[in-house]
Amino acid sequence: MNIKNFLNDRLWKNNSSLVQLLGLCPVLAMTTNSINAIGLGITTTLVLTVTNTIISIFKKLIPEDLRIPIYMIIISSIVTSIEMLLHAYQFDLYQSLGIFIPLIVTNCIIVGRADFIAYKSSIIESFFDGILIGLGSTIAMFIVGSIREILGNGTLFFGLNKMISSIDSSFFITLLDKKSIIILAIFPPGGFFILGCIIAIKNFLDLYYKKNTIKNSLQCSCINKIRK
């Protein structure tokens, strides 16, 4: 397994939020600020990792015809357990994420990776696939959430105390004056627009890199022909 390709494929080339466009409902709903985006991203990553690992361990015992219902039972159990842990130890974050914690059960990213990777791959590959797919989605959500929070509220990391209880609620970064904010950014249309802009930038970078790669390969081939 090529580690570089493994990382690039999951974090960039096939990013679940920017390329596959899966699970966009929570991505757009919970990215009104950076802390909610991080909280949901970490929760989703944890569910992905544990689900992939468990399914990969017991894949030989899972009947092929019943694999989807069994996936849903495993995912539901894991999500419920994580929801109870958040309720007990991170209640403020639990309140912020609200209904979107149990909705992770229906996230097609998790079921897709379980069937496409965990059911067919080794435990180690499944484990790291869950971490990297979740991390890629978390990074995308954090970027969207940060931009929306800065433009819509003028702040960054507002509500950090929800994740780190030892931090005071007044701890956040103010980047824009209230008179300069764009309130549309924290509404659904603003979320769609910002996500679209980020996807467009990613596609531009991919196209630019592809053109440079082709150009360099042509130059190398021409130089080799001249030398011959």
C-alpha positions in Angstrom: 0.0 0.0 0.0 1.4 3.4 -1.0 1.1 5.6 2.0 1.3 8.9 0.0 -1.5 7.8 -2.4 -3.5 6.5 0.5 -3.4 9.9 2.3 -3.9 11.9 -0.9 -6.9 9.8 -2.0 -8.8 10.2 1.3 -7.8 13.7 2.4 -7.8 15.5 -1.0 -8.6 13.5 -4.2 -11.8 11.8 -2.8 -12.7 14.1 0.0 -16.1 13.1 1.2 -17.4 16.7 1.6 -15.7 18.4 -1.4 -15.6 15.7 -4.1 -18.0 12.9 -3.2 -20.5 15.5 -1.8 -21.8 13.0 0.8 -23.5 13.9 4.1 -24.0 17.6 3.1 -27.0 18.1 5.4 -24.9 18.2 8.6 -22.0 19.8 6.8 -24.1 22.8 5.9 -26.3 22.9 9.0 -23.6 22.7 11.6 -20.9 24.9 10.1 -22.3 28.2 11.2 -19.2 28.4 13.4 -15.9 26.7 13.6 -16.4 24.9 17.0 -19.6 23.2 15.9 -17.9 22.1 12.7 -15.0 20.6 14.7 -17.3 18.9 17.2 -19.4 17.3 14.5 -16.3 16.4 12.5 -14.6 14.7 15.5 -17.8 12.8 16.3 -18.2 11.6 12.7 -14.6 10.6 12.5 -14.9 8.5 15.7 -18.0 6.8 14.4 -16.3 6.1 11.1 -13.2 4.7 12.7 -14.9 2.4 15.2 -17.5 1.2 12.6 -14.8 0.4 10.0 -12.7 -1.5 12.6 -15.6 -3.6 14.0 -16.9 -4.5 10.6 -13.4 -5.4 9.3 -12.9 -7.7 12.4 -16.2 -9.5 11.9 -16.5 -9.4 8.1 -16.2 -13.2 7.8 -19.1 -13.6 10.1 -21.4 -11.1 8.4 -23.7 -12.7 5.7 -23.4 -10.9 2.4 -27.2 -10.7 2.0 -27.7 -9.2 5.5 -24.7 -6.9 5.6 -26.5 -3.5 5.2 -29.0 -4.2 8.1 -26.0 -5.4 10.2 -24.1 -2.2 9.3 -27.0 -0.1 10.5 -27.2 -1.9 13.8 -23.5 -1.5 14.5 -23.6 2.2 13.4 -26.7 2.9 15.5 -25.1 1.3 18.6 -21.9 3.3 18.2 -23.6 6.6 17.6 -25.9 6.0 20.7 -22.9 5.2 22.8 -21.0 8.4 21.7 -24.2 10.5 22.1 -24.5 9.2 25.8 -20.8 10.0 26.4 -21.2 13.6 25.0 -24.3 14.0 27.1 -22.4 13.0 30.2 -19.1 14.7 29.7 -19.6 17.5 27.0 -23.1 18.6 27.6 -22.7 22.1 26.1 -21.3 20.6 22.9 -24.1 17.9 23.0 -26.7 20.7 23.1 -25.1 22.6 20.2 -24.9 19.6 17.9 -28.4 18.5 19.0 -30.3 16.3 16.5 -27.3 16.0 14.2 -25.6 13.5 16.5 -28.3 10.7 16.1 -28.5 11.7 12.4 -25.0 10.4 11.9 -26.6 7.0 11.7 -28.1 8.0 8.3 -24.8 9.5 7.0 -24.1 7.8 3.7 -20.4 8.3 4.2 -20.3 5.8 7.0 -22.4 3.1 5.3 -20.4 3.6 2.1 -17.0 3.2 3.7 -18.2 0.2 5.7 -19.3 -1.6 2.5 -16.6 -0.4 0.1 -13.6 -0.6 2.4 -14.2 -2.3 5.8 -16.0 -5.3 4.4 -13.3 -6.0 1.9 -10.1 -4.8 3.5 -7.7 -5.5 6.4 -8.3 -4.2 9.9 -5.4 -1.7 9.8 -6.5 -0.3 6.4 -10.1 0.0 7.6 -9.0 1.7 10.8 -6.9 4.3 9.0 -9.5 4.7 6.2 -12.0 5.8 8.9 -9.6 8.2 10.5 -8.6 9.9 7.2 -12.0 10.0 5.6 -13.3 11.6 8.8 -10.4 13.9 9.1 -10.9 15.1 5.5 -14.5 15.8 6.2 -13.6 17.6 9.4 -11.1 19.8 7.7 -13.6 20.7 5.0 -16.3 21.5 7.7 -13.8 23.6 9.7 -12.9 25.7 6.7 -16.5 26.3 5.8 -17.4 26.9 9.4 -14.6 29.3 10.0 -15.4 31.4 6.9 -19.1 31.5 7.8 -18.3 32.5 11.4 -15.9 35.2 10.4 -18.2 36.7 7.7 -21.4 36.2 9.6 -20.4 37.0 13.2 -17.0 38.6 12.9 -15.5 36.1 15.3 -13.4 32.9 15.3 -13.5 30.0 17.8 -16.5 31.5 19.5 -17.8 28.8 22.0 -14.5 27.1 22.4 -15.5 26.5 26.1 -18.0 24.0 24.8 -15.1 21.7 23.9 -12.6 22.8 26.6 -14.5 23.5 29.8 -11.4 25.1 31.5 -11.5 28.0 29.0 -13.7 31.0 29.7 -16.7 31.6 27.5 -15.3 35.1 26.7 -12.3 33.5 24.9 -12.6 34.0 21.1 -11.0 36.0 18.4 -12.7 39.1 17.0 -11.8 39.7 13.3 -14.6 41.9 12.0 -16.6 44.7 13.4 -20.3 44.0 13.8 -21.0 46.7 11.2 -18.9 44.9 8.6 -20.4 41.4 8.9 -22.4 39.7 6.1 -25.3 38.0 7.9 -26.2 36.0 4.9 -23.1 33.8 5.5 -24.6 32.1 8.5 -27.9 31.3 6.7 -28.3 28.2 4.4 -27.8 30.1 1.1 -24.5 31.5 2.4 -23.4 28.0 3.4 -24.1 26.7 -0.1 -22.3 29.6 -1.7 -19.2 29.3 0.5 -19.0 25.5 0.0 -19.4 26.0 -3.8 -16.5 28.5 -3.7 -14.3 26.2 -1.8 -15.1 23.3 -4.2 -14.3 25.7 -7.2 -10.9 26.6 -5.6 -10.1 22.9 -5.1 -11.0 22.1 -8.7 -8.9 25.0 -10.0 -5.9 23.7 -8.0 -6.4 20.2 -9.3 -6.6 21.4 -12.9 -3.5 23.6 -12.4 -1.5 20.7 -10.9 -2.7 18.4 -13.7 -1.6 20.9 -16.5 1.8 21.4 -14.8 2.3 17.6 -14.6 1.4 17.1 -18.3 3.6 20.0 -19.3 6.6 18.7 -17.3 6.1 15.2 -18.6 6.1 16.5 -22.2 9.2 18.6 -21.6 11.0 15.5 -20.1 10.0 13.4 -23.1 11.3 16.1 -25.5 14.6 16.4 -23.7 15.0 12.6 -23.8 14.3 12.5 -27.5 16.9 15.3 -28.2 19.5 13.5 -26.2 19.0 10.3 -28.1 
